[in-house]
Amino acid sequence: MINRLGGIIAKEFIQLRRDSLALTLALFVPVAMLFIFGWAINTDVKHVTTVVFDQSGSVEAVTLLEAFENSQYFDVRHRAWSQRELTRMIDDGTAKVGVVIPPDFARRLTRREAEVQVVVDASDPQVATSAMNAATALAAQRALQILTRTTDGAVLRRDQPPIDVRVRAWYNPDLVSAIFIVPGLIGALLMQTTISQMAISVVREREKGTLEALIVSPIRRWELLLGKIIPNLLVAYGQMTMALLVAHFVFDVPIRGSMVLLYALSLLFMWGTLGVGIFVSASSRTVPQAMQLAFLTFLPSIYLSGLLFPIEGMPPGAQVLAHLIPLTYYLRIVRGIVLKGVGLDALWPQLWPLVIFGAVVFTLSVLRFRKQLD
């Protein structure tokens, strides 16, 4: 019995040695994933991109804004010259927080009745909660500094705070996590369907030996590839439609934008993911290999794209990786259309990375696929 068992074990090791790709993926990919995710995932959000609409221009307003920047929770990168411009920057994702200082801020501060408005993009509850808590704490600290006067050790206080920071949460005022997560899952579903199903369908044909029969048939190779792509696209759109219905009627996710625009831009996203699926199919000899490679592309996208964890909380290196992932831009498109109701004018910064990624990856994948068929 021991000899028979040893023979089986030896045979399996020989099989693993022959399939070096599967062995490499099994040994090194989990370690790499643990390293990346342990390094990148951080829920302590700091340096949130902030836009300021300062109508006062006074020394008091500058002092308040310096307190925002010195807190490390706010990174003031933009200046708006109107309320409309500030709204546009938050709509298109240029900024997550907007600070509005009224023109009579200095005068009302001397009367201990100044007001400051802080607008927070609450489509991401983690970022919104961090920003709202930080803004409230800053207001309390600044109010204490103004109320406190040291005269012979005496501390004078007043009941009414001198600064009233009014925080407004846009798009998701109740900070419901489902409203943030569920629209993002649409992108994850589309990515999983187009990459995995495309790769597996081609590799399965190769394993069964029917791919060679299709190659020698009168069918042209572009017709073969297009015949594989179209059903996967239809399945992906079907999943997307069902996910939107469930999101709206079960999880009460508001749908504020154009569904026609969402479906059109989703095709642009799937152009790139289909290219990844074709590349995986051309690089795999068996279905398990195709599934492992698809998983290798899928998992980093889930954790680094902002689907589950805010990109703002990641270290700089991880943020660079996040902006190399197409799902990062598609999530902004989905949440922009579904939660904010924005149009194409606000989504242009998210489109050109998808166009570049789709053109490069799809072209290289098709060329590799055709070369393999030759």
RAMO-V566863 format. One record per helix or strand. SS is the DSSP state (H for helix, E for strand). FROM is the first residue (numbers start at 1). TO is the last residue. If there is no record, write none. Layout:
ss = {SS	SS}
from = {FROM	FROM}
to = {TO	TO}
This chain:
ss = {H	H	E	H	E	H	E	H	E	H	E	E	E	H	H	H	H	H	H	H	H	H}
from = {2	20	48	59	74	83	97	105	114	125	150	154	163	177	210	221	259	287	311	316	326	344}
to = {18	40	54	70	79	91	101	110	121	147	151	155	170	208	216	249	283	304	313	322	340	373}
